[in-house]
Amino acid sequence: MRALITGGAGFIGSHLAEALLDRGDQVWVLDDLSTGKVENIAHLMAHPGFNFTIGSVTDEEKVAALVDQVDMVFHLAAAVGVRLVVSAPVHTIETNVHGTETVLRHAARHRKLVVVASTSEVYGKGVVLPFREDADLVLGPPTKPRWGYAASKLIDEFLALAYGKERQVPVIVVRFFNTVGPRQSDRYGMVIPSFVRLALAGQPLIVHGDGSQTRSFTWVGDVVGALLGLVAEPRSVGQVFNIGNGAEVSILELAERVIDLTDSSSSITFVPYHEAFGDSFEDMSRRVPDIGKIQRLIGYRPIVHLDEILERVIEFWEPTAPLLLGGAHSSSAKTNNERPDTVAAF
C-alpha cells in the first residue's frame, strides 16, 4: 500500500509512518514543520519506502502531486495544542478548514480513501457521557477561542462526509481523545509531557481550576493500531469513530501520579484559567469516549493504560532531566503566552 500522511512529522503521524513502513508499505509525508519536527522522522529518512516533502497542506500543487502517487491519505495535519489555539485563532481555523478542503478536493479526482483526523473537542459541552459518535454536539459561544477550534474540526467532518456522499470519496472520520506517547512535545501545552518534564526538573506542576476536570488518555500505539484496522475494514467508510480509552482521571490525580512515578519533589500549584489563558478561555469538566462502535467493528481495545503510559513517557523524557535541572526549562518561562508550564488537557 502507498500512503500519504499529512502532518506526518508530528507526534501521531511519525508513529503511523513507522507502523506502515514496518509492515512493508510505502509512505509519503507532507509537513510544513510548524508543529511537527524533522527529529520525529529522522530515523525514517534512510528507509527506501519513505518520502518526505516540506510544505503546507494548503499548497494545491504539492497536495495534488502527492495524492496522485498514493492509494490513501491519512489527513492528520492541523493546528494543535491549547496554547496555539488560544494565541492564533485565525491560523487555527484556516489551517484546519482549508487544509482539509484541499486534501478532499484532490482525493476526489480519483476517489482515494481519506482518513480525516478530528477531535473529542467537537463534543463541546455535551453532558451525556461517555460521548457517542451519534450524540448531539453542544458548542460554546464564538467569543471563546476553544469553540472556534472545535467548530473548525467539525466543519472538517462535515466536509469529509459531504465529499463521501456527493462525490463518492471513501472517507473515514476519527475523533482522537488525548493521544499520548514518545515524541509528543510539551511545547503547545500538552498536559502529560508537560507534567512529566516539570516533575523530572523538580518544578511545580500547574493545575488549572481545582483540578477536578477529567480526561481519558490513549497510548499512541493503540491509536495507530485503530487507524490501520479501520482502513482495512470496508464497512468503516462513511463512518465516524471515537478512538480513545474509556478510563477517566482527574487532572489533579494525574499530577499526583506523575509526581509519585517520577519520585519528584515537585509541588502542585493551582492557577485559575483566566490567569493562564485570559478571560476568553473555557474548559470542559469531563471528556470520556464511548468506544463501543470501533470495538464492535474491528475489535479495538486499548492495551496500554494510564500508569504504563506515564511510565513510558517518563522513560522517554528522563534523559533530558539533567538539562532541565540545570535551568534550561525554567529560563524560558517569562510570560503566560510563553511559559512551558501553561498546560491544558485539550
Summary of the structure (lengths in Angstrom):
residues: 346
radius of gyration: 19.3
end to end distance: 32.7
largest distance: 57.7
contacts: 1225
relative contact order: 0.14
helix: 45%
strand: 16%
